[in-house]
């Protein structure tokens, strides 16, 4: 279990779980308990904020806990000296009306409570501390007797703060005398159900935590260079938490600290962040989404990351990580993961899976006064977490339920029964926890042989009863993990994310999805600090923490679907049936074996892109290069320039062979038609020119715009022209035009209007989608058949230089004058990645996750979009890179720049 991962230390019976919730452990003293038979029991006398605990060294003796509220009298009995008797220590005498006996016979079991007046006597080993300890006990007893809970809490807090103020971090604990301290402040270390106060100190090498009570050890040390992730947390609905991880994918952190003010938390957060490379850009929901979509993260890993970003922590049971039920079949002898009916409908919350129950809930909801809610209990709470984990964490359950287990028939007895109750129970809507998809099956087995009670049918609560398709707990986890990573779940997981972390979490979308919980469960649902009455504030906070909290909302628009392999799906989701998703599907007539080989060669080339080598460079223009086109055999290279010329360069002869000028204005782009005989050029004079390679002359002119033509695309006999006149026009080539094409062979098919000049366009490989980038920073996606606008995103704060689809049509990358590279999900319009470069990136080629861009500086930059980092900078041109071409195998790159050069590059992969 995640939160039971602790550093190895000697096993002891005492733990902070023996304290009440919200109780602090202050100090301990070695002492002797004097029994009625004058038998001395040696042990540790522990002073806590709400009780005293005596932990005997003899494990056969029970641990004794006496709450201050049950104290009747405290007194010190001093033995007077006389000439005939040796001096005896003073005795602390406690009279109480109730006592708890814990771990009798050294067995974890419900606490035994004895009521009635009793007396306990203790001698402290250090006699001189007796009077101080008694004064502390009297003060804490007075706090427990105060009528108002708020007054009790305030008095205890004052005692705690006084202790913290009188102490400081012991700098003798530094690992090196050369360490330089940066900051020290008071904090609490948070573990499940427990907070332990002390001091944190951060140096230029280490993060230290020193508990006020010296428990569980004198000092905890974390080396800063080993830290991999840090997260700010809400704790008790306030922005006071900080969680530190020294691993990339582990769900359990190395330390969780709660600060007393946000400023201290933030200062340490940003100081640690300076030791983490690219911390701010790496760990965003959008960057993880991109990695997950492209298969670089498993479903399990992605859910863990989303939980982390949404303030879910294994150290906070009121915000424990949430995982979905993914299966609906817990009765078959064989688990068929190819059958969609095996799986739970991930588009609905648990409470909406049973229509009859949902109808009853909706009837109640409609008749409810504001604020209305559909579900009276949550899908995650401390009680639900420990319901699943009681066999592995029995002491946590006893702590939560004041020394008792739940009724045996209400325990986690059977997976099938639990699923059925989640479907049919009037108030049971719980989801699962990460352990159901992990590697440790301990939480399903009663390996500790704990007596969890006897059920009404006479059977004892033992191991969890598994579905028939699992022979043991390990097989259950293995099949459950396989189900989570199955194709069905991969295709539908985004729908569950919409409910729990996304746009269906709140508002009208939540109402439509039947996903409305009590308003207190939502972040910002209540401002506890604004409640003046301390009793009401504490009661409200306690209610919220016990009831459960909805995760922080990570997405405000529909979550994109995962990109799954292109084999026949067993199921089709409504979103997958849309044109946006179908746009990337393969044609049945494609030669798949050839495609696989081509794809493999592309991957190899991109893998070697960091070793891109310049083969040769040539200055053949008088002004900036604006476009590059290459014949199919790669022998002839055509380039356009602001010097108004189209030039033909022979790769074999390494010299330019032809030069053609169509007007006295700049040419803005060029492309090679599929016949490999015609080069099309766009011009700032509002025209498009067709150049015949065999005849060596201009063969046609298309006059179709009212301002400069900025860029063009060609697909399936259609020419797409973008212009600064705010339009993109689609021209249909009439069959039979051939090399002798006349103006009449191209006729206007459709027109796409924009609010600003169109600077760049791109088509997806299937030609079904068109994307445009405008001077006002807007990105627009169009359906090329229906001419319907599908998505429009205000993406950049200035002109968009270049835009292109990924090869699978799922994503769009754009670069702009604002120096940003941004990735948009085509299906949802969500911006899923954004990174700001040092200078403008004028052009690029990309494979969906890696980008080769041409910078304003003249360098070529290789970007990893999964981490939003530059992995390689390659020196190229002496001025801005203005054009880039890459062959189909991604092995050859040609760039052009404002330095009037073209450079030929070779990838070494």
N, C-alpha and C positions, 0 to 999 in steps of 0.2 A: 504494500500500500504506500502511496506516494508520501504522505506526511509522516510516516513512521521511519523514514530514512533519517537517521541521526548519526552523529559521530560515535564511534565505539567508546564506551566508558564502562567502568565497573557496574555490574547490575546492582541496583538497590531498590528497596521496596517503596521508599518515598518518591512521589512525583508531584508536580504542581497540579496534576489532575485531582488530587485529594482536596484541593481548595474548592470553594464555591465559585461559580461564575462571577467574573469581575472582582475577584479577591486577589490581594497581593501577599506575597511571602516576604516578610521584612528581615528577620534575623533568626539565628539559631544558637543554642547554647548546649554544651554537653551537661547532662543532668542525671540525677538518680530519682526514680519514682519510688516513694516509700509506700509499700502496701500495708494492709491491715495486719499482716503477719510480720511486720518490720523487715520484710524481704526487699532488698534494694534491686531495682531493675534499671540497668544503665541504658541510656539512649540519648536521643537528640530532642531538645525542647525547642520547638519552632513557633515563633511569634508571627502570626499572619494578621491581615487587616480585619478579619471577621471571626477568627477562631485561634485557638492554640492547638498544636498537633504534637503529640509525643510519639516518637518513632524508636521503639526498643531495638537494641543491638541483637537481642535474641529473637530470631525470626519465628520462633514458636509463640511469641507474645504478639497480641494484636496491636495495631497502631490505634492510638486513642485520639479522637478529635472532639473538642468541646467548643461549640460556638459561643461567642461572647454574649449573644442574646439570651443564652441559657444560664449564664453565670448568676449566682445568687449573692456570693460574697467572695472577696479576695483579701487575703491578709498575710502578713509576714509574721511567723512565730520564731522569735529569737531565743535560743537556749542560753541562759545566763551561765557565766563561768562560776565555778566554785573550786575550793582548794583540792577537792577529792576527785573531780571529774575533768577530763580533757575538754577543750573547747569543741563545740558542735556547730555545724553550719546552720544559718537561718533557713527556715522552711517556708516555701511558698504554698499556701493552703488555698485551694479553690473549691468552693461549694457550688454545685450546679444542679439543674433540674433535668438535664438530658445529656447523654454522651453517645458518640458513635464509635463502634468497634469495627475496624477495617482490616481486611486481609488476615482474618483469624486462621491459624494453621498455615499461614503464608499462602493462602488460596485466594485468587481473585473471585469475589462473590459479592452479592448485595450486602450493603452495610447492615450490621446488627445495631439496633437502637435500643438503649435502655433508658426508660423514663423513671422519674422519681429522684428525690434528693440524694446526692452522692458527694463525697469529699475525695479530692485528689491532692497528694502532697508531693512536692518536688524540692530537691536540693540542687542548686547549681554548682557545677564543679569549681567555677570561679566565684567565690562567695561575694566578692566586692561588687558584682554586677546585680545582685539580687534586688536592691532597692530601685535601681534604674528600670529593671525589667518589670517590677511590680507597678511602678508609675506608668509605664507604657501600657500594661494590661488594664489599669484603671481608666486611662484615657480612651482606649479603644472600646472598653465596656460602656463608657458614657456615650460614645458615638452610636453604639448598637441600640442604646435605650432611647435615642431621640425619636420623636413621634413621626417626623416626616423623613421619607426616604432621601429626599434631596439634601436635607441637613446632615443625615448620616454620611452620604457620599462626600459632601463638602468637607466634613471634619476628617475623613479618611484621606482625602486628596491633600489636605493641608499637612497632615502627618507625613505623607509620602514626599511632598515637595520639600518639606523641611529636611528630611533625610537626604534627599538628592542634593540640596543646597549645601549641606554640611560635609559632603563628600565630593571627590573628583576622581577623574581617571588616573590610575597609578601608572605613571610613565616608566616605571621600572619594568613594566610588562612589554615595552618595545623590544622587537627582535634585534634591533641594532641601535647602537648609541648615535649613529649618524642620521637616523630618521628625523625628518623635520615635520612636526605636527602642523596640520593645516587648520583643524577645527575640532572642538569638543562641545558636546551638548548632552542634555538629558533625553533619554528615549525609553521605549519599552520594546523588548524583543517579543514578537508575536508568534505563538505556535497554536495549534488547534485548541480552542476553548481557554487559552491561557495567555496572559500578558505578564512579562517579567521586567520590572524597571531596572535601569542602570544608566551607564554613561557610554556614549559612542565617541570614539576618537579616530580621526582619519589623518594619515600622514602621507608623505610622498611615496610610500611603499605599501602600506597596509590599511585595512579597515579593521578597527578593534571594537568589540563590545565587552564591557565589564559589568556583570550583573551586580546590583546593589547587595544581594544576599550571597554572592559567590556560587550560585547554583545555575546551571548544572556543572559549571566549571568556573575557575577564577577569571578567565578571559577567553574570548572567542576571537580568532584572527582569520582574516581573509586577505590574501595577497591581491593587490589591485590589478596586476598584470594577468591574473587568472580569471578575472571577471569577464563574462561574455555577454550578459544581458542585464539590464536594470529596468524596473518598471515603477512608475508612480502608482500608488494605490489609494482608493477610498477606504478608510477604515472608520467604522462607526458613522458612515455617511459623510465623513469629512476628509478633505484631501491631505491626509497626514502620513500615509504609508509609503514605504519604499522597500521593494523586494529585489534581492540580488541573486543572480544565478551565475555559477561558474561552468555551466554546461550549455550547449546549444538547444538540445531537444528534451532534456529532462523536465518533467512537470513539477518536480520538487525543488524549491529554491534552497540556497545555502544560508540565507538569513532574511527575515522579514522584520523591519523596524517600524515602529509607530512613533512619530515625533509629536512634540507638544505644540509646535507651530509650523505652519507651512513654509515659512521662510527658511528655517533650518533644514527642513527636508529638501527643499529645492537647491539650496547651496551645496549640500553633499551630493545630490543627484547630478548636478552639472559638473562638479569636481570629478566624480567617478567617470562621467561621460567623456571627459578629456582623455581618459586612458583607453577608451573603446574606439576603435577605428570605424568611422562612418556610422556611429550609433544612431544618430537621429534619422538618417535616411533608410537604414536597413529595416528597422522594426516598425513598419506601418502595416495597417490592414491591407492596403492596396498592394504593397510589394509582396506580402505573403500570398495574396489572392493570385497575383500573376504567376508566382512559382507553383501554386497549386493547380491553376488552370492548365499549365503547360507540363504537368506531371513531375515537377521537381520536388513536390511535397506530397506525401500520402494523405489520404483523408484524415487519418488519425493525427498526423503531425499538424495539419492545417487547423483542425479543431482545437488542438492544444494551444497553438499560437493565437487563435481568435479569443479563446478563453483568457489567456494572459493579457491581451490587449483590452479586454472588456472588464478588467479588474477582478477576474476570478483567480483565486489562489488556494492551493492545498493547505495553506496555513490559516485560512479563514472559512470556517464551516458555513457561515451565512452567505458566502460567495464562493462556494466550491465549484470547480470546473464542471460543466454540463456536457453530457454526450447524449445522443438520441437513441431511443429504441429504434433499431433498423429492421428487426425481424418481426413477423406476425405469426410464425409457425413454431410453437414449442410443444407440439403434440405428435408430430410425425416421427416415424422411425428413421426416415432418411431426409436430410435437408437438401432441397433442390434449389440451388441458387440460380438456375436458369429460368425459374418460373416467377413471374412478377407477383403472383399472389402470395409468395413466401414472405414478401416484404411489407413493412408498415408504410402507409401513405405519408411520406415526408412533407407533403404540402399542407398538412393539417396539424394543429397542436393535439396533444394527447386527449384533451377534453372534447375535441370535435370528431374523434374517430368513431364514436358510437352515436349514431343518429338519434336513437331514442333518448339517450341521456342528454345529448345536446339540445334536443327540443325542450326538455324539461328545464335545462339551464337557461335557455333563451326566453322561455315564458317568465321565469323569475326575473331575468335581466330587464325585460321590457316593463315590468311593473315596479321596478326598483327606483327610488329617488336618486338624484345625483349626489355624489359621483357613483355611477353605476359600474359594476364589474360582473363578469360571467362566472369567474371561478373564485371560490372562497378560500382556496389554498393554492400554494405555488407549486412549480415543478421542481424546485430545488430549495432545500432548507437544511439546517443542521440536523434535525431529526431524521430527514430522509437519507442524508449521507451516512449517518451512523446506523440507520436501519440496514443498509447494505453492508456495512463494515463491522458490525458488532462482534463477529467471531474473531476478527483480527485486532479490534480496538475496543475490547470490553470496558476498559477503564474510562475511555472517553464517553461511552454510553452511561456509565455509572455517574460520571461527573455531570453530564447534561441532565440526567434525571434524578439528581440528588440521592444517589446511592441505590437506585433500583433499576432492574431491567424492565422492558415492556412485557405486557401479557404474552405468554408463549404462543398463543394463536395469532397474535398480531406481528410476530417476528418474521424475518425474512426466511421463510421455510422452503419455498419452492419458486423457481423461476416462472413456471407456467402459472401458478396461482397469483404471483405478483403481477404478471402481465394481464391476466384476466381481471384482476381488481383495478388495474389502471384503466381498463376499458369500461368496466361496469360500475365501479365504486362511485358513490355520490360525491366524495370529496378527495379522491385520489387521482392526481394528474401528474405524478412525478415522472421525470425522465431518468436517464442512467448517469453514471459517473465514469471517468476514464478507466478505472480498474476493470470494467467489463470488456475492455479491448486491449488489456495489457498482457504481461507475461507471467504475473504472479497470481496463482489461483488460491492463495491462502485465505482470502476473504470468503471463499465458498466452502471452506472446510473447517471443522471445529478441531483444529490440531492442538489447541490448548486444553481440550477436554473441559470446557467451561460448562457449568450447569446453568443452562439458559431457561430451564423450566420444562414443565410437562404440558402437552396440549390436551384438549378436551377428549381426544380419541385415545389418550393414554400414552402416546408416544413422546419420547424426549426430543427436544430440539437439538439436532446434531448437524450433520453436513447439509448444505442446501440441496434439495431434490432437483436434479438436472432434467432437461428434456430427453426424450427417448433417443434422439439422434446423437447424444453425447455419452460415451461410456464412462468418462471421468471428467473431473474439473479442467484438466489440461486440454482435453479434446474440445470441451465446450468453449474455452477461450480461443483456441486455435480456429475453430469454425466461426466463432463470433467475429474475430478479427478479419477472417476471409470475407465474411458478409459485409463488414464495414468498407472494405476495399473493393467490393464487387462492382460490376458495371452498372447495375441498377442504382446502387447507392451513389456511385460517382455521377450518374446522370441527374440525380434528384436531390443531392445533398444541399445544393444552393437554395432549394425551396425551404428546407428546415432552417438554414442560416437566415433567410429573410424573416422568419418568425422569431427567432431567438436573439439574433444580433443585428437584424436589418430593418428594412423599411416597414415591415408588417408588425413591428414590435409595439408601435404606438399609433395613435390617431385613427383616422377613418379607415386606413388599411388594416389596422389591428381589429377594428370592429367587423369589417367585411370578412376577415379571416377567422373570426371567432377566437380571438387571441387577446382578450382583455382581462387583466388580473387586477387585484386590489390596488388602488392608486398609491398606497404606501410602499409598494414593492418597487416603484420606478424611481430612478435617479432624479432628484429634484422634486419628487412628489410631495415632500414636506421639508421645511427648513426648521430643524430641531433647535437651532440657535435662536430662532425668533420666538420660541416658546418661553415666556418669562418664568412661569411657575416651574421650579426645579423638579418637583414630583411628577408633573405632567410630562416634562421633557424626558426624564429618565424612563418613565413608563412607555412613552411613545418609541423611544430608541430601542428599548428591550423588545417591544412588540415587533418592530421592523426586523431586528436581527434574528428573532426566533421564527418569524413567519417566512423569511427568505427574501432575496432581492433579485430583481430582474437585471441582467447584465447591462453594462454601458452599451448604448447603441453605436455600432461601428459603421453601418451603411445606411444612407438615406434614400437610396434608389435600388431597384431590383438587382440582386446579386447575379453575376454571369454564371452560366453553366460551365461545368468542366469540359475540357476538350478530351473526348474519349477516342480510342482507336477506331479507324474507319472500317469496322466490320458490322454486320447486321445487328442492330439492337434488338433485344428481346422485348423492349417496350419503347413507347414513344410518348414523351411528355408533351403537353400543349406547346410549351415554349420551343421544344426541339422541332416541332412541326412547322415553325415559322420559316419564312424565306431567309431570314438572317442566319439561321442555323443551317439550313439546307445549302446555303451558298457555298459551303466548303466541302460538300459531299462529293465523292469521286464518281466519275462517269463509268458505267458498266463496261464501256468499250475500251477503257484505258488499258494499256499493257502494264499490268501491275508489277510484273517482274522487272521490267525496265525502269518503272517509276521507283521501285525499291532501290535499285542500283544507283539511280540518279540521286535519290535522297541520301543514300549512304555517302556518295562522293561529296555532296554538299556539306554534310556533317563533318567530314574529314577536312574539307577546305576551311570551314568556319573554325574548326578546332585549331588550325594552323594560322589563322588570320593575324594573330599577334606577331608572327614572324614574316609579315608581309614585306617583300623585297622589291625595291624599285628596279625595273629592268632597263629603262631608258627614258629620257625626257626630251621634248622637242618644243621649241618656240616657233609656232607657225602662224600666230595671229598677232594683230597690232593692238588689240584690246582684249578685255576679259572674255574667257571661254564661257559660253552659256549652255551648250548642249553637246552630247556625245551619242553617236549611233554607230553600230558595228555590223558588218555583214555576217551571215550565219557561220561562214568558215573562219571568221576572225581576221581575214586578210586585209580588209579595207576598213579604215576608221574615218568616220565623218564627224566634223565638229563645227558648231556655229559659234558666232562671236558678236560682241557689241560693235565690232568693226564692220558689220553688215555682210560678212562673207560666210559661205559654206565651203569648207576645205576638206579634201580627201587625202588621207595619209596612208601610205602603204606600209604595213607592218614588216613585210619581207624586205623592201628596199630601204626602210627606215628614212623615208623622205616623203614630203607631201607632193601629190601628183596633179591635183586639180584645185582650182579656186573659182568660185561662182558668187556673184553679187546679184541680188534680186532687186534691191532698192538702196537708197542712201541711208536707211535707218537700221537700227540694231536688229539682229536675229535673236530670238529669246530661247528657242529650243529646237530639237530635231528628233525624229524617230525613223526607224527603218520599217517599211511595210513587210508583211509576211512573204511577198513575192521575191524579196531580197534584191529587187531591181529599182526600188523607188525610195528616195529619202524625202520626208515631209518636214518643212521648216516653218516655224511661226515667227512673226515679225512684229515689231513695235508700230509698223505702218498699218496695222489692223488686218493684215492679210495672212493667208497661209499659202506657201509655195510648194509645188511638187517637182522634184528633180529626178530625172531619169538617169540612172547610172549607165545603162547600155548606150543611150544616145548622147549623154554628156551635156544635157541642156534642161532648162526649165520646160516642163510640159504642161503645167496647169497652174492657175492661180485661183484661190478661193477667197472672195471678198465677203466676209460674213459678220464682222463686228464693227462697233463704233469707237473702239479704243484698242490699245495694244493687245495682241494675243500673247498670253503669258506661258502657256504650256498645253500639250496635247497628249491624248492617248488613242490607241487603236485596238479594237477587238471585234472580230467576226464581221468584217466589212463595215464597221461603224467608226467614224472619226469623232472624237470628243475634243472640242476646242474651248479653252478657258480664256477669259478676257478681263481686262481691267474695267470693261463696261458693265461689270457685275453679272455677267451671264456665263453659262456653259451651254454650248450648242452641240447637238448630236446630228451628224451628217451621215446619211445612208449612201453607201456606194452601190450603184446599180450594177448587176452582173453584166459581164461582157465588156466593161470599160478597158480592162487590161492595161498594157503599156501606153496605149493611145487615149488614155482617159481625157475626156473633155469636161468642161464645167457642168454640162447637163448631166454627167454621170453621178454627181453628188447632189443630193437634195436634202433640205433641212427636215429632220425627223422630229425633233423636240428641242425644248429650251428650258434650262433650269435657271431661275432668277434668284439673285442674292441681294443682300443689303449693302454690300461693299464689293470692291473689285476682287476678282478671283485670281489669286497669285499662283496656286498650285493645285493639281488634281491627281487622282489615282484611281485605278480600277482594280477590283479583286480578280484573282486568276480566272474565275468563271465568267467574268464580265457582267455579273448580275447586280453588282453594287458599285456605285460611284461615290468617292469622297472628295470634297473640295475644301481648300483652305483659303481664307480671305484675308484682306488687308486689315480688317477689324479684329482679327484673332479668332473668328468663328470657324468651327469645323462642322460640316454638314454631310450626312450620309443619305444617298438617294437610291431608290429602286430604279434600275435602268429600264425595266420593261414598263412599269406603270407610271414612271416619273414621279412617284410619291416620295415625299420627304419622310425619312425614317427616324433620323436622330439629328439634333442640332445642339452643339455644346460650345459655349463661349470658353474657349480653351486657352488662348494666349492673350496677352495684354498688348500685342502689337502684330505686325505683319507675320503671316505664316510663310516660311521659306520653302518648306518641303513637307510632303505628306505621302504616306504609303500604307497599304494593307500588309498584314502578315501573310505568309504563304497559305495559311489555313483559313484566312478571311475572318478570324475571330477578333483581331485587334487592329488598331490603327495607331501608327506612330507619327507624330508631327514635331517639327522644330520651328522656332520662331525668333523674331527680333528681340524677344524678352529673354533670350539665352536658355529657354527651357526645352527639354525633351519630354513629351507627354504621351502616354499610352492610354487609349480609350477602348473600352469594350464595345464591340459593335452591337451586340444584342441588347445591351441595357443603356448604352450611352454613358456609363460610369467611367470616370477618370480613375484608372487603377494604378498609375505610376506617374510620378512627376519628379524630375531632377533638374537642377539649375546648373549649367555649365559655367566655366570661367569666361567664355566668350561665345558669340553666336555660332551655331552649327548650321551651315548653309545648305548642306545636302547630305544624303546618307543612303546606305543599303542596310538591310537587316534581315534576320532569320526568325524573328519572333521573340527572341530573348537576348540576342547579341546584336549590337549596332556598330557599323563602321561609318563614322561621320567625318565630313570635311569641315574644318573650323575656320573661323574668321582669321585666326592666326596663321593659317596655311598648313597646320599639322593635320594628320589623320588621327582620330581618336577611336579606340575600341572600347565600347561600353558593355558592361554586364547589367542588363535591366533588372535582373533578379535581386541584385544588391544595390543598384543605382550607383555604380562606381566605374571609374575609368580604369581599365586593366592594362592598357597600353597606349602610349603616345608615340606616334611615328612622324618624324620630321618629313615634310613634303614640300609644299610650295612656299614661295617667298611672300605671298599675299593670300587673301581669302580663297578657299577652295569653293568654286562656284558650280561645278558639275561633276557627276560621278556615274560611272557605268560599271556593271558587273555581269559576267556571263552566267549562263544558266547553271553551270556546274560550280559557280562561286569560286573558281580558281584563278580568274583573271580580273583585275580591277583597272579601270582607266579613270584618271581624274583630270580636271581642267581648272584653271584658276585665273584670278585677276592678274597674275604675273605673265599671262598670255601663253603659258605652257600647257602641254598635255604630258602626263606622266603615266607610263605603263607599269603596273605592279603585278607580282605573282605571289599567290598564297602558297606556303610550303607544306600545307597539311596533306 
